[in-house]
Amino acid sequence: MAIALTSPVRASWSTEKSTYSKTRKLLLSMKAPGHDSQALAQLFHDADARAADLVRALDDPDLRVNLGAQLVILFVGNPSLSASLEASLEKKRRQGGEISLARADAPTSPTYLDATKRSLANEVLKRLHQGRHISARTIAFNSAQQAALILVVYGDTPGKVFTSGYYVVVRREAERWRVTVNTNAWET
């Protein structure tokens, strides 16, 4: 039996029930961005397969789960998931409830990287995040290998107390990669 959600994404109840607890656990483990990016990387890679779970998480009473789902949806850029996020936010606006929004900054002008999948992190350092003691690494590709999630860390030196981190998302367009997200994720 299929159930209709309040958004464009649909799933069967048995699939949703069996995977939601796993997705929710991953979303909760995202509480320290950058310090445990493994959960975000897995959700980014599996977003299409976990679409119904991510939509369900938008209504989760735990704000950490809700914001984590928003962040994954914003990073992935899937039009159906984005429409579900907008529908969820509109529903909350109509109900007059409190609305919390995840932040994912997009570049103000198109930025393209001429890079192979292997050199994306290096190209991000050359074009977007320059300086000393900065590292970058690609932590995930989406399942179609058409989008990549890159973690950039400032102050990446042994014994350094103060660091900051950025997530950069690039999407494949023809022979180049377009930067779709370049957002500060944490500062310590």
Secondary structure, 3 states (H helix, E strand, C coil): CEECCCCCCCEEHHHHHHHHHHHHHHHHHHHCCCCCHHHHHHHHHHCCCCHHHHHHHCCCCCHHHHHHHHHHHHHHCCHHHHHHHHHHHHHHHHHCCCCCCCCCCCCCCCCEECCCHHHHHHHHHHHCCCCCCEEEEEEEECCCCCEEEEEEEECCCCCCCCCEEEEEEEEEECCEEEEEEEEEEEEC
